[in-house]
Amino acid sequence: MTRLADTDRTLLDLLLPRLAEAGRTALTAARAEILAGGDDHTLARRFAAIARQVGRGPLVDGQAPAPLAGVTDPVDVADWSLPEAARASLLLAAARAAPPTALERAVPLYDRGETGERIAVLKSLALLEEADTALPAVQEGCRSNILPLFDVATANPYASRWLSDHDFNHAMLKRATLGVPLAPVFRLTERGGPELAAMLRGLVRERQISNRPVPADAVRVAKQLEPQP
């Protein structure tokens, strides 16, 4: 079994028991249509509708499962919702049906989607394929003023893998400025360096001078990233 098929199966094993019968039926039908070669219009229609069909609620109720096997990094699904997991399942089905175009098909879903759809796309990217095709979606998410969307755009493994150093550093500075924790960011110490450390120290000085709260994360990460003597 390939990594993609194994990840798809693992997510389904988590998702299906959490759904009511109507939700399981809807998801199974949607996946079957996509796996059979459904076109982009079919994928978009199914992707938009599946959230209503599976209902609300968390994917995990109880002990957190092991992360899913992503392309380059594990993907933690402990905080995923049922709609997010169902939409990721559809994207995995599309990736299995046409692997080289998985990210290419995901980007329009982000571009045309509402916030929930955009978050689901971003959470799914690291499961699909090793390519920078979806980078424009991540960059747009990094610019967003919608905090949950920005958080997902900047903390997921795909972003850490493909953002340029400039974009990564500014995304981390924005997280610190907004008080969004830096700890969940993948490859933070690997991707960050003296430039990000200097940016975070500048934020700390600015907050101290203006007598405003200093983000604890900024102090900690700046120290981690300082060059070792």
NORURGI-V310705 format. One record per residue. RES is the residue in three letters. PSI is psi in degrees with one decimal (999 if undefined). NEAR is the number of other ideal C-beta (glycine too) atoms within 10 Angstrom. Layout:
RES PSI NEAR
RES PSI NEAR
//
This chain:
MET 134.7 8
THR 162.7 9
ARG -42.4 11
LEU -47.4 18
ALA -38.6 12
ASP -42.3 12
THR -41.5 22
ASP -47.4 23
ARG -41.4 12
THR -43.3 17
LEU -42.0 23
LEU -40.2 17
ASP -30.6 10
LEU -38.6 18
LEU -48.8 21
LEU -43.2 15
PRO -17.5 9
ARG -6.6 18
LEU 148.3 20
ALA 167.3 11
GLU -41.5 7
ALA -37.9 11
GLY -42.0 20
ARG -41.2 16
THR -44.1 12
ALA -43.5 20
LEU -41.9 24
THR -42.3 13
ALA -41.9 12
ALA -44.4 25
ARG -40.8 23
ALA -41.3 11
GLU -40.0 17
ILE -43.4 25
LEU -27.2 15
ALA 1.1 10
GLY 22.2 10
GLY 139.5 20
ASP -177.0 11
ASP -35.9 13
HIS -41.5 8
THR -45.6 15
LEU -45.5 22
ALA -42.0 17
ARG -46.4 14
ARG -39.5 23
PHE -41.8 25
ALA -37.7 16
ALA -25.2 12
ILE -28.3 23
ALA -46.2 19
ARG -35.5 11
GLN -33.0 19
VAL -16.2 26
GLY 177.7 16
ARG 170.2 9
GLY 165.5 13
PRO 150.9 15
LEU -37.1 20
VAL 129.8 16
ASP 90.4 8
GLY -142.1 6
GLN 133.9 6
ALA 135.3 10
PRO 168.7 15
ALA 146.9 11
PRO 153.6 14
LEU 153.1 21
ALA 108.6 15
GLY -177.4 22
VAL -45.9 19
THR -21.8 13
ASP 155.4 16
PRO 149.4 13
VAL 114.3 22
ASP 127.5 18
VAL 12.0 24
ALA -29.8 12
ASP 11.6 13
TRP 150.2 24
SER 167.1 21
LEU -46.1 20
PRO -39.0 21
GLU -44.0 24
ALA -39.7 26
ALA -41.3 29
ARG -37.6 29
ALA -37.4 26
SER -38.3 24
LEU -39.0 23
LEU -35.4 25
LEU -37.9 26
ALA -42.3 22
ALA -38.2 26
ALA -37.8 24
ARG -33.8 17
ALA -34.3 17
ALA 76.5 12
PRO -41.8 12
PRO -14.2 10
THR 15.2 15
ALA -50.9 24
LEU -36.3 22
GLU -36.5 15
ARG -23.5 22
ALA -34.2 26
VAL -46.0 17
PRO -29.7 15
LEU -36.7 23
TYR -48.5 22
ASP -39.1 12
ARG -3.9 12
GLY 161.1 18
GLU -179.0 9
THR -43.7 11
GLY -40.5 16
GLU -39.7 20
ARG -42.4 23
ILE -42.3 24
ALA -40.7 27
VAL -48.6 28
LEU -40.7 26
LYS -24.3 25
SER -19.1 31
LEU -41.6 32
ALA -6.8 25
LEU -12.5 25
LEU -66.6 27
GLU 164.4 18
GLU 89.2 12
ALA 157.7 15
ASP 18.2 12
THR -35.7 18
ALA 10.1 25
LEU -39.4 19
PRO -34.8 12
ALA -42.2 24
VAL -42.9 25
GLN -39.3 16
GLU -40.9 16
GLY -35.5 23
CYS -27.5 19
ARG -9.7 13
SER 146.5 16
ASN 4.4 7
ILE 110.0 13
LEU -46.4 11
PRO -35.9 12
LEU -45.1 19
PHE -42.9 19
ASP -48.6 20
VAL -38.8 23
ALA -33.6 27
THR -14.0 27
ALA -7.3 22
ASN 157.2 24
PRO -32.7 21
TYR -42.4 29
ALA -45.4 28
SER -28.9 21
ARG -38.7 20
TRP -17.4 20
LEU 143.2 22
SER 162.6 10
ASP -42.4 12
HIS -49.9 9
ASP -38.7 17
PHE -48.3 23
ASN -42.7 20
HIS -31.0 17
ALA -40.5 26
MET -39.6 26
LEU -40.8 17
LYS -41.4 14
ARG -48.3 23
ALA -41.7 25
THR -38.9 15
LEU -6.0 12
GLY 18.6 12
VAL 128.0 19
PRO 143.2 13
LEU -19.6 22
ALA -37.8 9
PRO -6.8 14
VAL 129.0 24
PHE 141.6 21
ARG 33.3 14
LEU -49.5 19
THR -24.7 11
GLU -43.4 8
ARG -34.2 19
GLY 170.5 22
GLY -161.1 15
PRO -36.5 10
GLU -45.9 13
LEU -39.1 25
ALA -43.6 19
ALA -39.1 14
MET -41.1 19
LEU -39.0 27
ARG -37.2 16
GLY -40.2 13
LEU -43.0 18
VAL -46.3 16
ARG -42.4 11
GLU -43.5 12
ARG -38.6 16
GLN -42.1 11
ILE -38.6 8
SER 6.2 7
ASN 43.1 7
ARG 160.0 9
PRO 137.4 8
VAL 124.2 15
PRO 119.2 21
ALA -35.6 13
ASP -38.0 19
ALA -41.5 24
VAL -46.9 15
ARG -47.8 13
VAL -37.5 23
ALA -40.8 20
LYS -40.3 11
GLN -33.9 14
LEU -8.4 21
GLU 140.2 13
PRO 136.8 7
GLN 137.9 3
PRO 999 3
//
